Amino acid sequence: MEFKLGDAERGRTIFEQVLAGHPKRADLWSVFLDQEMRLGNEDVIRALFERIITLPLNAKKMKYFFKRYLAFEQTHGTAQHVEDVKDKARAFVSARA
């Protein structure tokens, strides 16, 4: 609600506090990401994706976030951004194997 009706910075602070207590809740990360995407600041969105892909989540959840990250970069990024995401996904898979 704070993102939509109030101050976005306060909304970020609230999400950060909730996620500090529940860092493995993919649903909370997804809602946070949705709110940031609605605001449209690409640098903030990329930073959030970078934080998410370093979390110790299971492969199924990480696949979801990598797919979203790739789709975001295909729409808003450059070819180099797309390749970077693909490289990070490959590194994740090879680290888990």
Backbone bond lengths (Angstrom), bond angles and torsions (degrees), N, CA, C in turn:
res aa  C-N    CA-C-N  psi(-1)  N-CA   C-N-CA  omega(-1)  CA-C   N-CA-C  phi
1 M - - - 1.454 - - 1.531 110.26 -
2 E 1.316 115.81 -37.59 1.466 119.06 -177.60 1.527 110.62 -63.54
3 F 1.332 117.54 -37.33 1.459 120.57 178.41 1.525 111.21 -63.04
4 K 1.328 116.88 -40.46 1.455 120.80 -174.74 1.518 112.78 -81.97
5 L 1.315 116.90 -43.39 1.460 120.18 -171.54 1.521 114.47 -106.78
6 G 1.307 116.63 -17.68 1.455 119.67 -175.57 1.508 112.58 -119.14
7 D 1.300 114.84 -136.50 1.451 123.29 -177.23 1.528 109.68 -96.22
8 A 1.312 117.76 125.51 1.466 121.82 -178.91 1.519 111.36 -61.81
9 E 1.312 117.55 -36.34 1.467 120.15 -179.83 1.532 110.84 -64.57
10 R 1.298 116.30 -38.92 1.467 119.95 176.65 1.528 109.95 -66.39
11 G 1.318 117.28 -38.20 1.457 121.50 176.00 1.518 111.65 -60.97
12 R 1.329 116.40 -41.42 1.469 120.46 176.60 1.521 110.84 -61.85
13 T 1.322 116.04 -42.50 1.456 120.15 -179.47 1.523 110.91 -62.26
14 I 1.306 116.64 -42.35 1.464 120.62 178.93 1.527 110.53 -63.37
15 F 1.329 116.67 -45.77 1.467 119.55 177.83 1.524 111.11 -61.51
16 E 1.318 117.46 -42.54 1.469 120.56 179.41 1.527 111.16 -59.96
17 Q 1.314 117.24 -40.28 1.460 121.00 179.57 1.521 111.35 -67.02
18 V 1.321 116.53 -42.47 1.467 120.02 179.02 1.526 110.23 -66.22
19 L 1.328 117.00 -43.28 1.461 120.62 -178.40 1.524 112.53 -70.36
20 A 1.318 117.47 -25.06 1.460 120.00 176.16 1.531 110.03 -63.86
21 G 1.311 116.37 -34.37 1.456 120.41 178.98 1.519 114.03 -86.04
22 H 1.323 117.12 -21.14 1.467 122.24 -177.62 1.525 110.25 -136.55
23 P 1.333 118.23 66.91 1.471 120.13 -172.75 1.529 115.10 -69.10
24 K 1.318 118.67 -16.99 1.460 120.29 -177.76 1.524 113.28 -98.99
25 R 1.316 117.81 8.94 1.461 121.51 -179.64 1.523 109.71 -82.93
26 A 1.304 115.99 95.82 1.459 121.63 -177.63 1.525 111.64 -62.86
27 D 1.327 116.89 -31.60 1.461 119.15 179.79 1.523 111.42 -65.31
28 L 1.328 117.20 -37.33 1.467 120.50 178.00 1.527 111.17 -68.99
29 W 1.330 115.88 -41.08 1.464 119.65 176.95 1.521 110.19 -61.70
30 S 1.319 116.45 -38.96 1.456 120.56 -179.24 1.530 111.54 -65.76
31 V 1.317 117.12 -42.29 1.469 120.47 178.36 1.525 109.82 -65.07
32 F 1.322 117.19 -42.72 1.459 122.14 178.06 1.530 109.48 -59.10
33 L 1.304 115.86 -45.20 1.461 121.59 178.95 1.527 111.13 -62.62
34 D 1.325 117.06 -42.83 1.463 120.94 178.25 1.527 111.32 -59.50
35 Q 1.308 116.67 -42.68 1.459 120.60 -179.61 1.527 111.38 -65.58
36 E 1.313 116.08 -41.67 1.471 119.65 178.01 1.531 110.81 -66.35
37 M 1.321 116.56 -37.90 1.464 119.49 179.70 1.523 110.33 -67.31
38 R 1.293 117.21 -33.94 1.456 120.70 177.90 1.528 110.47 -63.98
39 L 1.338 116.73 -35.49 1.468 120.41 178.35 1.527 111.43 -74.36
40 G 1.334 117.34 -32.60 1.454 121.38 170.84 1.513 118.38 87.85
41 N 1.318 119.35 11.07 1.459 120.44 177.31 1.530 108.59 -79.81
42 E 1.322 116.71 104.47 1.463 121.46 -172.95 1.521 113.49 -61.88
43 D 1.312 118.32 -37.00 1.466 120.85 179.73 1.524 111.39 -65.26
44 V 1.308 116.63 -41.07 1.463 121.09 178.58 1.525 110.21 -67.12
45 I 1.314 116.38 -40.20 1.466 120.90 179.90 1.523 110.17 -64.87
46 R 1.318 117.12 -45.02 1.473 120.22 178.21 1.528 111.14 -61.41
47 A 1.317 116.67 -42.47 1.467 120.21 179.22 1.527 110.52 -62.49
48 L 1.318 116.63 -39.02 1.459 120.09 178.92 1.530 110.60 -67.45
49 F 1.317 117.22 -43.74 1.468 119.96 175.99 1.526 110.61 -58.95
50 E 1.316 117.07 -42.38 1.466 120.63 179.67 1.532 111.12 -61.49
51 R 1.310 116.86 -38.48 1.466 120.42 176.67 1.521 111.03 -65.82
52 I 1.320 115.46 -43.10 1.459 120.16 -176.16 1.525 111.03 -65.13
53 I 1.327 118.11 -42.85 1.468 119.27 -175.35 1.524 112.82 -73.20
54 T 1.311 118.02 -5.49 1.464 119.96 175.23 1.528 112.09 -99.14
55 L 1.325 117.07 0.03 1.464 120.93 -179.71 1.530 110.73 -73.74
56 P 1.325 116.98 152.61 1.466 119.87 177.70 1.534 111.71 -83.97
57 L 1.327 116.44 64.78 1.459 121.98 179.93 1.526 109.46 -97.62
58 N 1.331 115.92 162.55 1.461 118.25 179.17 1.537 110.03 -73.27
59 A 1.319 114.64 167.88 1.470 120.34 -173.14 1.519 112.85 -62.68
60 K 1.317 117.81 -36.23 1.462 120.75 -178.82 1.530 111.14 -64.28
61 K 1.318 116.70 -43.30 1.462 120.72 179.17 1.522 111.06 -69.12
62 M 1.328 116.05 -38.57 1.461 119.15 179.75 1.528 110.93 -67.24
63 K 1.331 116.93 -36.06 1.458 120.18 177.52 1.523 109.95 -59.16
64 Y 1.331 116.48 -42.88 1.462 121.74 178.31 1.531 110.73 -58.59
65 F 1.333 117.12 -47.12 1.463 120.33 -177.80 1.525 112.11 -70.86
66 F 1.329 117.55 -37.27 1.461 119.25 176.64 1.532 110.93 -64.72
67 K 1.327 117.60 -38.93 1.458 120.31 178.21 1.529 110.84 -63.92
68 R 1.326 116.45 -41.33 1.464 120.01 178.46 1.526 110.79 -66.20
69 Y 1.331 115.82 -41.46 1.462 121.01 179.76 1.531 109.55 -62.21
70 L 1.316 116.34 -45.92 1.464 120.66 179.74 1.522 111.13 -62.60
71 A 1.323 117.54 -43.89 1.467 121.00 178.69 1.526 110.97 -62.66
72 F 1.323 116.40 -39.41 1.467 120.44 177.75 1.518 110.59 -62.16
73 E 1.327 116.58 -47.13 1.467 120.40 -178.12 1.523 111.70 -68.13
74 Q 1.333 117.92 -33.96 1.454 119.85 177.44 1.520 111.19 -65.62
75 T 1.326 116.50 -30.63 1.458 120.96 -179.98 1.521 112.40 -85.79
76 H 1.333 116.94 -43.05 1.462 121.12 -171.09 1.529 114.91 -111.32
77 G 1.303 117.47 -15.43 1.459 119.87 -173.83 1.511 113.59 -102.41
78 T 1.308 113.16 -171.86 1.463 121.08 177.60 1.524 109.16 -98.85
79 A 1.310 115.66 174.96 1.465 120.05 176.81 1.527 110.44 -61.63
80 Q 1.324 116.51 -34.25 1.467 119.92 178.38 1.526 111.22 -66.59
81 H 1.332 117.38 -39.38 1.468 120.27 176.74 1.524 110.74 -61.69
82 V 1.335 116.58 -41.86 1.464 121.12 179.52 1.522 109.92 -62.37
83 E 1.309 117.51 -45.61 1.461 120.94 179.15 1.531 111.69 -63.82
84 D 1.322 117.30 -37.66 1.464 120.71 177.61 1.527 111.29 -61.10
85 V 1.323 116.31 -42.46 1.468 120.19 178.84 1.524 109.98 -65.09
86 K 1.319 116.93 -42.79 1.461 120.30 178.89 1.525 110.84 -62.27
87 D 1.324 116.76 -40.57 1.462 120.79 177.80 1.521 111.54 -63.55
88 K 1.310 116.60 -41.23 1.471 120.44 178.82 1.523 111.12 -66.30
89 A 1.319 116.71 -36.84 1.468 120.46 177.45 1.533 109.91 -66.70
90 R 1.324 116.99 -42.46 1.464 120.42 177.49 1.532 111.14 -62.36
91 A 1.329 115.32 -41.37 1.473 118.91 178.65 1.523 110.87 -64.08
92 F 1.312 117.31 -38.57 1.465 120.79 177.84 1.520 110.40 -62.45
93 V 1.333 116.29 -46.19 1.458 120.31 -178.53 1.532 110.67 -64.34
94 S 1.313 116.64 -43.62 1.473 118.86 -178.48 1.526 111.40 -69.21
95 A 1.322 118.15 -29.66 1.464 120.45 177.60 1.522 111.37 -71.77
96 R 1.323 116.39 -29.00 1.463 120.60 -179.86 1.524 112.61 -84.04
97 A 1.307 117.45 -16.23 1.484 120.30 -176.09 1.492 112.26 -80.67
